Amino acid sequence: MKFMKWLTLAALTTVLGTAVTAAPPDSSKVLEIKSALSASAVKPGQKAKLAVVLRVNKGWHINSNKPNEDFLIPTIVALKPASGITLGKPAYPKAKELKVAFSPDSLAVFEGEVPVVMEIAVAKNVKPGTVTLKGEVKYQPCDDTSCFAPATKPFTVTIKIAKPNEKISPSKANFFRDAGETTTPVAGGSAGSTNGGDRLAGILESRGLVWFLVFIFLTGLALNLTPCVYPMIAVTMSIFGARAGETRAVLLGKAIVYVLGMATMYTTLGVTAALTGGLFGSALQSPVVQIGIAVFLLILALGMFGVYTMQPPPAVANALGNVNRGGYIGLFLSGLVVGVFAAPCVGPVVIGLLALVGTRNDVALGSLSFFTLALGLGAPYLVLATFSGLLTKMPKSGGWMEIVKHLFGVVLVAVDAVYAAMVISPSNVGYVAPLALIIGAVYLGFIDKHSRAVAGFKPWRIIGGIAFIALGVFMLAQERSAQSELKALRWPVYSDAAFQAALAEGKPIVLDFTASWCAQCHELEAKTFSQREVREALKPFTLFRVELDGANRDQADELQRKWKVAGLPAVIFLNLTGDEVTEARVSGFIPPEKFIRLSELALDS
């Protein structure tokens, strides 16, 4: 019955369409086409959102891009890319369900203003000026009683390419409200990473900016319990005058100035990492730098186990002790330098965050994330300044602090082992964390004399030790399984001859740029390429692995220049003609879900 119903509708539509051919409406006047950019201009090397806005005149509608029935004519917005300009997949708005006289069922249609939004990427070599893109809209105009012959309407879009130092203002159009940043750097290869940076990048990618900042704030808050920071809280509050009868307002003002000093120092680190970008990231990827960091962390870990005592020189300590004499300026300067003495405990977190910011080249992310970290570190000072009575209730450093010191010593040794493994045996980096968890649990739960000396702690250390040993064993099994899954995904080594042969076959291609010393490359393999869903998504592609320090060492520079690879890992998708699908490029670690979306985007282009 439904078939007959739609057959009748199709016949009626055809008859009506034929009837109006004698005096058809001017379909071009049913639809107006305008365009809008998410910013006043786009700089070379950046991305922006472009909206092709269809305005359907009152009393008319057009079918959506996905009509309810196959025989209905969909609306399609097509835009041709220009030299140096790459276009993303159009995103159509949600269709309206409309009941019309000539249809027994509701139709999915567009009415009124219809913004079709897509991403545009401007190559770094595009010169400032204007670029004109040509496009067309295919649609079928209808009113409440009938549909008319399909039409095609051409349009043009003019994009302003800004100079590097030109000020850009965001668009106020409603349809860009949820589009994210007005302009962002074009993905061109992240320049480096650390294992900590990978973890933070994973949180940022999977949870979004807000939850990422919440995590960073809580991390800063937790760092106050470390042996490098906790003992300084009471001393610093005494410097403020918490025990000298200062009023709450004065005490809070001093705490705010001190925390602003901390925030200034950390935010400067974030901005510097973002501005140096590839330089900073490349340095972190250097085996020499990684070994240097490993040695530095090992030295810090030895201090946690009591091999030596780390404390500021007497002159510096006296200067900080008398900082209150310098008033608010002295407090601000004290906040600036306090991070130096907290480095043994704060260092691993800071290094990981610096690596993430350095690969993103995003000043806003760098300043915001490090400012949030500083707020987490400074929150106890603000709370204690507001409720100074809490200061007397803080537990004094004792046996429990020695346990915390040894715990952080274990963490530092684990991070140190990660950096060493990146250089010595990068394929086994994934085993470091579970092994460190097992060894640390055995040491802290059953061997460390301080944990045995703290009253009432014995049952907890035994339970915790057993639990973390079990977790470490489980993680080892997971890593072994992931390594086995990886072997099922075969990446042939790149060669010019094989690449040309693949192009001749007319299949899309994926190039995976990697190196043995690249931590994020191994992270991408272990966490993303090992997933069965990712392997399925890659089946339509011909795969090649470019080993920059292995089989492809001799042509590494040439291939990096050709494909504009600034850092690793970089995964490049090529279409059937061998051109890169730039909006699908992978730079740095991404989770499996996002990788699958990018591979689908590459297939659709």
Secondary structure by P-SEA (a helix, b strand, c coil): caaaaaaaaaaaaaaaaaaaccccccccccbbbbbbbccccccccbbbbbbbbbbbcccccccccccccccbbbbbbbbbbcccccccbbbbccccccccccccccccccccbbbbbbbbbbccccccbbbbbbbbbbbbbbccccccccccccbbbbbbbbcccbbbbbbcccccccccccccccccccccccaaaaaaaaaaacccaaaaaaaaaaaaaaaccccccccaaaaaaaaacccccccaaaaaaaaaaaaaaaaaaaaaaaaaaaaaaaaaaaaaacaaaaaaaaaaaaaaaaaaaccbbbbccaaaaaaaaacccccaaaaaaaaaaccccccccaaaaaaaaaaaaaaaccaaaaaaaaaaaaaaaaaaaaaaaaccccccccccccaaaaaaaaaaaaaaaaaaaaaaaaccccccccaaaaaaaaaaaaaaccccccccccccaaaaaaaaaaaaaaaaaaaaaaaaaaaaaaaacccccccaaaaaaaaaabbbbbbbbbccccaaaaaaaacccccaaaaaaacccbbbbbccccccccaaaaaaaaaccccccbbbbbcccccccccccccccccaaaaaaaaaaaaac
